[in-house]
Amino acid sequence: MTIFVKNMVCDRCIMMVQSELSKIEITPVSIELGKIFLSEKLSELQFAAFANSIKKLGFEIINEKDLKVVEQVHITLLSLLEFQNSNK
């Protein structure tokens, strides 16, 4: 299962999301900016608990296909800007 998350822009965001998953005893396969990869589907209760906990931190679950694409473009642009700034 892949969960798309809005507003993840740095490594600290990844750590915060990881911490919230740990609180509900979920171990992800991996986490990257804007995406969480899980080996199995969350129960409705787990999903709701996770969505509520990350919303308090300024993140949001993305369900709409168009918004997923927009967020991936946003993350790609941030990565390009970071890469450009590191090469100066």
Backbone as CSV, one residue per row, in Angstrom:
resi,resn,N_x,N_y,N_z,CA_x,CA_y,CA_z,C_x,C_y,C_z
1,MET,0.844,-1.181,0.000,0.000,0.000,0.000,0.887,1.240,0.000
2,THR,0.513,2.224,-0.786,1.226,3.497,-0.822,0.281,4.592,-0.353
3,ILE,0.766,5.402,0.584,0.003,6.544,1.071,0.727,7.795,0.596
4,PHE,-0.005,8.691,-0.034,0.561,9.952,-0.497,0.266,11.027,0.541
5,VAL,1.296,11.821,0.866,1.176,12.813,1.931,1.585,14.184,1.406
6,LYS,0.745,15.160,1.668,0.986,16.540,1.251,1.826,17.269,2.298
7,ASN,2.702,18.153,1.830,3.517,19.052,2.648,4.771,18.423,3.254
8,MET,5.182,17.279,2.778,6.460,16.707,3.223,7.552,17.310,2.336
9,VAL,8.428,18.119,2.918,9.397,18.852,2.107,10.854,18.635,2.511
10,CYS,11.094,17.893,3.594,12.484,17.723,4.029,12.631,16.420,4.820
11,ASP,13.874,16.117,5.169,14.149,14.898,5.931,13.493,14.915,7.310
12,ARG,13.361,16.099,7.886,12.699,16.213,9.193,11.229,15.799,9.084
13,CYS,10.600,16.122,7.958,9.214,15.699,7.725,9.118,14.178,7.715
14,ILE,10.073,13.541,7.080,10.098,12.078,7.034,10.198,11.516,8.446
15,MET,11.073,12.109,9.274,11.228,11.643,10.651,9.942,11.829,11.458
16,MET,9.242,12.934,11.236,7.999,13.189,11.963,6.920,12.180,11.572
17,VAL,6.814,11.887,10.281,5.840,10.910,9.810,6.193,9.523,10.345
18,GLN,7.471,9.185,10.340,7.929,7.902,10.887,7.542,7.776,12.361
19,SER,7.711,8.854,13.096,7.362,8.860,14.516,5.872,8.618,14.723
20,GLU,5.041,9.247,13.911,3.598,9.059,14.039,3.189,7.631,13.681
21,LEU,3.833,7.038,12.689,3.559,5.635,12.361,3.955,4.723,13.515
22,SER,5.077,5.016,14.137,5.537,4.210,15.276,4.536,4.238,16.420
23,LYS,3.903,5.385,16.631,2.931,5.521,17.717,1.735,4.586,17.541
24,ILE,1.393,4.264,16.285,0.289,3.319,16.055,0.830,1.936,15.672
25,GLU,2.103,1.739,15.962,2.776,0.447,15.790,2.746,-0.060,14.358
26,ILE,3.034,0.838,13.420,3.133,0.487,12.002,4.576,0.705,11.564
27,THR,5.157,-0.294,10.932,6.507,-0.181,10.400,6.422,-0.113,8.879
28,PRO,6.791,1.033,8.311,6.714,1.161,6.851,7.850,0.412,6.166
29,VAL,7.642,0.051,4.915,8.709,-0.519,4.100,9.732,0.581,3.844
30,SER,9.224,1.765,3.465,10.085,2.937,3.290,9.233,4.200,3.279
31,ILE,9.913,5.315,3.505,9.264,6.616,3.461,10.163,7.532,2.648
32,GLU,9.543,8.272,1.727,10.261,9.297,0.986,9.368,10.522,0.957
33,LEU,9.883,11.622,0.469,9.080,12.836,0.456,7.777,12.603,-0.294
34,GLY,6.668,12.783,0.417,5.358,12.665,-0.192,4.788,11.271,-0.304
35,LYS,5.545,10.243,0.078,5.060,8.869,-0.079,5.476,7.997,1.100
36,ILE,4.554,7.139,1.490,4.819,6.124,2.509,4.480,4.784,1.880
37,PHE,5.412,3.867,1.928,5.197,2.533,1.373,5.027,1.545,2.526
38,LEU,3.895,0.848,2.518,3.591,-0.134,3.557,3.462,-1.511,2.936
39,SER,3.790,-2.531,3.707,3.690,-3.895,3.190,2.248,-4.396,3.171
40,GLU,1.397,-3.803,3.998,0.001,-4.203,4.013,-0.901,-2.998,4.236
41,LYS,-2.164,-3.172,3.939,-3.145,-2.091,4.073,-3.440,-1.836,5.555
42,LEU,-3.620,-0.554,5.896,-3.991,-0.195,7.260,-5.478,-0.447,7.468
43,SER,-5.846,-0.763,8.698,-7.270,-0.860,9.018,-7.850,0.553,8.975
44,GLU,-9.164,0.643,8.917,-9.808,1.960,8.891,-9.457,2.760,10.143
45,LEU,-9.411,2.081,11.277,-9.073,2.737,12.545,-7.637,3.253,12.537
46,GLN,-6.695,2.432,12.068,-5.291,2.850,11.973,-5.134,4.023,11.011
47,PHE,-5.800,3.924,9.861,-5.697,4.980,8.858,-6.228,6.300,9.406
48,ALA,-7.382,6.254,10.066,-7.967,7.465,10.636,-7.070,8.051,11.727
49,ALA,-6.526,7.201,12.576,-5.638,7.667,13.649,-4.394,8.320,13.067
50,PHE,-3.822,7.691,12.049,-2.624,8.238,11.411,-2.933,9.559,10.721
51,ALA,-4.022,9.611,9.961,-4.402,10.834,9.245,-4.616,11.986,10.218
52,ASN,-5.278,11.724,11.339,-5.507,12.770,12.337,-4.214,13.228,12.996
53,SER,-3.323,12.288,13.280,-2.079,12.664,13.961,-1.155,13.490,13.068
54,ILE,-1.090,13.162,11.772,-0.206,13.949,10.906,-0.829,15.286,10.525
55,LYS,-2.159,15.350,10.549,-2.823,16.623,10.247,-2.443,17.670,11.292
56,LYS,-2.299,17.250,12.527,-1.890,18.152,13.610,-0.483,18.694,13.382
57,LEU,0.311,17.979,12.585,1.691,18.385,12.287,1.790,19.182,10.988
58,GLY,0.671,19.388,10.308,0.669,20.167,9.075,0.722,19.345,7.805
59,PHE,0.568,18.032,7.921,0.562,17.146,6.762,-0.873,16.722,6.463
60,GLU,-1.070,16.173,5.269,-2.415,15.767,4.869,-2.320,14.577,3.919
61,ILE,-3.206,13.621,4.096,-3.282,12.477,3.188,-3.901,12.962,1.875
62,ILE,-3.312,12.554,0.758,-3.835,12.920,-0.562,-4.513,11.692,-1.163
63,ASN,-5.770,11.856,-1.529,-6.517,10.756,-2.141,-6.801,10.970,-3.617
64,GLU,-6.890,12.229,-4.050,-7.237,12.529,-5.431,-6.017,12.399,-6.341
65,LYS,-6.200,11.768,-7.484,-5.108,11.522,-8.426,-4.433,12.820,-8.866
66,ASP,-5.223,13.828,-9.197,-4.660,15.096,-9.657,-3.776,15.739,-8.587
67,LEU,-4.230,15.698,-7.350,-3.448,16.286,-6.261,-2.156,15.513,-5.998
68,LYS,-2.188,14.210,-6.246,-0.971,13.402,-6.097,0.075,13.860,-7.111
69,VAL,-0.353,14.107,-8.333,0.562,14.565,-9.385,1.126,15.936,-9.032
70,VAL,0.256,16.837,-8.578,0.704,18.185,-8.200,1.745,18.102,-7.087
71,GLU,1.506,17.272,-6.095,2.453,17.153,-4.978,3.784,16.560,-5.445
72,GLN,3.752,15.599,-6.359,4.994,15.018,-6.881,5.796,16.056,-7.674
73,VAL,5.110,16.908,-8.427,5.795,17.995,-9.148,6.422,18.958,-8.142
74,HIS,5.683,19.285,-7.101,6.186,20.165,-6.041,7.462,19.597,-5.416
75,ILE,7.452,18.328,-5.091,8.613,17.677,-4.480,9.789,17.653,-5.448
76,THR,9.530,17.386,-6.710,10.591,17.370,-7.722,11.233,18.749,-7.854
77,LEU,10.416,19.797,-7.873,10.949,21.161,-7.954,11.784,21.507,-6.725
78,LEU,11.324,21.125,-5.557,12.109,21.363,-4.340,13.455,20.647,-4.407
79,SER,13.456,19.428,-4.894,14.697,18.665,-5.023,15.656,19.323,-6.011
80,LEU,15.121,19.810,-7.116,15.962,20.487,-8.109,16.562,21.766,-7.548
81,LEU,15.767,22.536,-6.818,16.272,23.758,-6.202,17.351,23.456,-5.172
82,GLU,17.128,22.426,-4.383,18.124,22.023,-3.388,19.420,21.596,-4.075
83,PHE,19.299,20.834,-5.158,20.470,20.382,-5.906,21.229,21.563,-6.484
84,GLN,20.496,22.526,-7.052,21.124,23.719,-7.621,21.859,24.517,-6.555
85,ASN,21.245,24.691,-5.417,21.862,25.466,-4.339,23.086,24.768,-3.763
86,SER,23.106,23.452,-3.777,24.261,22.729,-3.247,25.455,22.761,-4.193
87,ASN,25.224,23.092,-5.469,26.303,23.139,-6.464,26.861,24.543,-6.645
88,LYS,26.448,25.494,-5.836,26.962,26.869,-5.973,28.222,27.054,-5.177
